[in-house]
Amino acid sequence: MRRQIDLNEVSDGRKYHRGDMAKLGCGDCEGCSACCHDMESVILDPWDVYMLTTGLSCMVGDLLEKYIELVVEDGLIVLKLKMDGPDHACGFLDEAGRCRIHAIRPGICRLFPLGRVYDEDGAFSYFLQIHECTKEKRTKVKIEKWLGISQITKYEAYICRWHRFTTEFQERFKELTEEEQKRQNIRILELFFLMPYEKADFYKQFEERMRML
């Protein structure tokens, strides 16, 4: 989900790259799971769906029964994590408030409390959100280590590509008829989210689906 923000209000004013150090270390959260409650913006992208479905050996339909839901954001049908129950918690938390899918968690979860800010050409930098994490006295950690994503260069290139694609689609979307909007939305949903991924190179599968589209 895209937001129009003033970086000076929500961050420390700096833009970071993956090799930079930022105050992210929180002592393994020490039992805190505040960021796993009431978070309405954990939108899933194709890489997230690949990680979840191959990591849990399941289909998207299985996840839709309990853990994720379909919503419309800026005209585009997207998947997001559900925040259910009386405490509006992520369904992947265990009874102790710990993440049961930490090794395959979505990109937005890995990012927190960082955010991404995009340039006009679609490239992005990271920024540190200073009002989001409740932990105090955080230690400095290299951003690449914090994210914990293998093939980080490919991942960041993919993030830029997906961002440009969805941004351009949403602009073209305004010119389509209601029937065309529905058809295009369903096509994107089927290709990038509902069609099963093989437990192989995600980036090759993603590019093949882009060609199919």
C-alpha positions as CSV (number, residue, x, y, z in Angstrom):
1,M,0.0,0.0,0.0
2,R,1.4,3.4,-1.0
3,R,1.3,6.4,1.3
4,Q,2.0,10.0,0.8
5,I,4.2,10.9,3.7
6,D,6.6,13.6,4.9
7,L,9.8,11.8,5.7
8,N,10.8,14.5,8.2
9,E,7.7,13.7,10.3
10,V,7.9,9.9,10.3
11,S,11.7,9.2,10.0
12,D,15.1,10.3,11.2
13,G,15.5,12.2,8.0
14,R,18.0,9.8,6.4
15,K,17.7,7.5,3.4
16,Y,19.4,4.2,3.7
17,H,20.7,1.4,1.5
18,R,21.1,-2.3,2.2
19,G,24.8,-1.9,3.3
20,D,24.0,0.8,5.8
21,M,23.6,0.4,9.6
22,A,20.4,1.5,11.2
23,K,19.0,1.3,14.7
24,L,16.9,-1.8,14.2
25,G,18.1,-4.4,16.8
26,C,15.5,-5.1,19.4
27,G,16.9,-8.0,21.3
28,D,14.9,-10.6,19.3
29,C,11.7,-8.6,20.4
30,E,11.9,-10.2,23.9
31,G,8.3,-11.4,23.9
32,C,6.9,-8.2,22.2
33,S,4.6,-8.7,19.3
34,A,3.1,-5.3,19.0
35,C,3.9,-5.0,15.3
36,C,1.9,-8.2,14.7
37,H,-1.3,-6.6,15.9
38,D,-3.6,-4.0,14.2
39,M,-1.4,-3.8,11.1
40,E,-3.7,-3.2,8.2
41,S,-1.0,-2.6,5.6
42,V,0.8,-6.0,5.3
43,I,0.2,-6.4,1.6
44,L,1.6,-9.5,0.1
45,D,3.5,-9.5,-3.2
46,P,4.3,-12.5,-5.4
47,W,7.6,-13.3,-3.6
48,D,5.7,-13.5,-0.3
49,V,3.1,-15.9,-1.8
50,Y,5.9,-18.0,-3.2
51,M,7.7,-18.2,0.2
52,L,4.5,-19.0,2.1
53,T,3.1,-21.6,-0.3
54,T,6.4,-23.4,-1.0
55,G,7.5,-23.1,2.7
56,L,4.2,-24.5,4.1
57,S,3.6,-26.8,1.1
58,C,0.1,-25.4,0.6
59,M,-2.1,-23.5,-1.9
60,V,-3.2,-19.9,-1.7
61,G,-6.7,-21.2,-1.1
62,D,-5.6,-22.9,2.1
63,L,-4.1,-19.6,3.3
64,L,-7.3,-17.7,2.4
65,E,-9.3,-19.9,4.8
66,K,-7.6,-18.4,7.9
67,Y,-4.5,-16.3,7.4
68,I,-4.9,-14.0,4.4
69,E,-7.7,-12.1,2.6
70,L,-8.5,-10.4,-0.7
71,V,-8.9,-6.6,-0.7
72,V,-8.9,-3.9,-3.2
73,E,-6.2,-1.2,-2.9
74,D,-6.2,1.7,-5.5
75,G,-8.2,-0.4,-7.9
76,L,-6.0,-3.5,-7.7
77,I,-7.0,-6.7,-6.1
78,V,-4.3,-7.7,-3.6
79,L,-3.7,-10.2,-0.8
80,K,-3.0,-9.1,2.7
81,L,-2.5,-10.7,6.1
82,K,-5.6,-11.0,8.2
83,M,-5.6,-9.4,11.7
84,D,-8.4,-11.3,13.4
85,G,-9.7,-12.1,16.9
86,P,-10.3,-9.7,19.8
87,D,-6.7,-8.5,19.8
88,H,-6.6,-8.1,16.0
89,A,-3.5,-10.3,15.8
90,C,-1.8,-12.0,12.8
91,G,-3.0,-15.6,12.6
92,F,0.6,-16.8,12.3
93,L,1.4,-15.9,15.9
94,D,1.6,-18.8,18.4
95,E,0.3,-18.7,21.9
96,A,3.4,-17.1,23.2
97,G,3.1,-14.3,20.7
98,R,6.0,-15.6,18.5
99,C,5.9,-15.8,14.7
100,R,5.4,-19.4,13.5
101,I,6.7,-18.6,10.0
102,H,9.6,-16.4,10.9
103,A,11.9,-18.0,8.3
104,I,9.4,-17.4,5.5
105,R,7.7,-14.3,6.7
106,P,6.6,-11.6,4.2
107,G,8.8,-8.8,3.0
108,I,6.9,-6.1,4.9
109,C,7.4,-8.0,8.1
110,R,11.1,-8.3,7.5
111,L,11.3,-4.6,6.7
112,F,9.6,-3.3,9.8
113,P,10.4,-0.7,11.3
114,L,11.9,0.3,8.0
115,G,9.9,1.6,5.0
116,R,10.7,2.1,1.4
117,V,10.6,5.5,-0.5
118,Y,10.6,5.4,-4.3
119,D,12.3,7.8,-6.7
120,E,10.6,8.9,-9.9
121,D,12.5,6.2,-11.9
122,G,11.1,3.5,-9.6
123,A,14.3,2.9,-7.6
124,F,13.9,2.9,-3.8
125,S,15.8,3.7,-0.6
126,Y,15.0,2.6,2.9
127,F,14.0,4.9,5.7
128,L,13.6,4.3,9.4
129,Q,10.2,4.9,10.9
130,I,10.7,6.4,14.3
131,H,7.2,6.2,15.7
132,E,6.3,2.6,14.8
133,C,8.4,0.2,17.0
134,T,7.7,0.4,20.7
135,K,11.1,-0.9,21.7
136,E,13.6,1.6,23.1
137,K,17.4,1.7,22.9
138,R,17.6,-0.3,19.7
139,T,21.1,-1.3,18.5
140,K,22.6,-0.7,15.1
141,V,22.2,-3.6,12.5
142,K,23.2,-3.7,8.9
143,I,20.0,-3.5,6.9
144,E,20.9,-6.4,4.6
145,K,21.3,-8.6,7.7
146,W,18.1,-7.3,9.2
147,L,16.1,-8.3,6.1
148,G,17.6,-11.8,6.0
149,I,16.9,-12.3,2.3
150,S,19.1,-14.4,0.2
151,Q,20.0,-13.1,-3.3
152,I,19.2,-9.6,-2.0
153,T,20.3,-7.9,-5.2
154,K,17.8,-9.9,-7.2
155,Y,15.2,-9.3,-4.6
156,E,15.6,-5.5,-4.6
157,A,15.5,-5.5,-8.5
158,Y,12.3,-7.5,-8.3
159,I,10.7,-5.2,-5.8
160,C,11.5,-2.2,-8.1
161,R,10.0,-4.1,-11.1
162,W,6.8,-5.1,-9.2
163,H,6.4,-1.5,-8.0
164,R,6.7,-0.1,-11.5
165,F,4.3,-2.7,-12.9
166,T,1.6,-2.1,-10.3
167,T,2.0,1.7,-10.5
168,E,1.7,1.7,-14.3
169,F,-1.2,-0.7,-14.2
170,Q,-3.1,1.5,-11.7
171,E,-2.6,4.5,-14.0
172,R,-3.9,2.5,-17.1
173,F,-6.6,1.0,-15.0
174,K,-8.4,4.4,-14.9
175,E,-8.9,4.3,-18.7
176,L,-10.5,0.9,-18.7
177,T,-14.2,0.0,-18.6
178,E,-15.5,-1.7,-15.5
179,E,-15.6,-5.1,-17.3
180,E,-12.0,-4.6,-18.6
181,Q,-10.9,-3.7,-15.1
182,K,-12.4,-6.9,-13.7
183,R,-10.8,-9.0,-16.4
184,Q,-7.4,-7.5,-15.9
185,N,-7.5,-7.8,-12.2
186,I,-8.5,-11.5,-12.3
187,R,-5.7,-12.1,-14.8
188,I,-3.1,-10.6,-12.5
189,L,-4.5,-12.4,-9.5
190,E,-4.4,-15.7,-11.3
191,L,-0.9,-15.3,-12.8
192,F,1.0,-14.0,-9.8
193,F,-0.9,-15.3,-6.8
194,L,-3.2,-18.2,-7.5
195,M,-1.2,-20.2,-10.0
196,P,1.0,-22.5,-7.9
197,Y,4.8,-21.8,-7.7
198,E,7.3,-24.6,-8.0
199,K,10.0,-24.9,-5.3
200,A,12.6,-23.5,-7.6
201,D,14.1,-20.2,-8.6
202,F,11.3,-17.6,-7.9
203,Y,12.8,-14.9,-10.1
204,K,12.7,-17.1,-13.2
205,Q,9.1,-18.0,-12.5
206,F,8.2,-14.4,-12.0
207,E,9.7,-13.2,-15.2
208,E,8.0,-16.0,-17.1
209,R,4.6,-14.9,-15.7
210,M,5.4,-11.3,-16.7
211,R,6.0,-12.6,-20.2
212,M,2.7,-14.5,-20.1
213,L,0.9,-11.4,-19.0
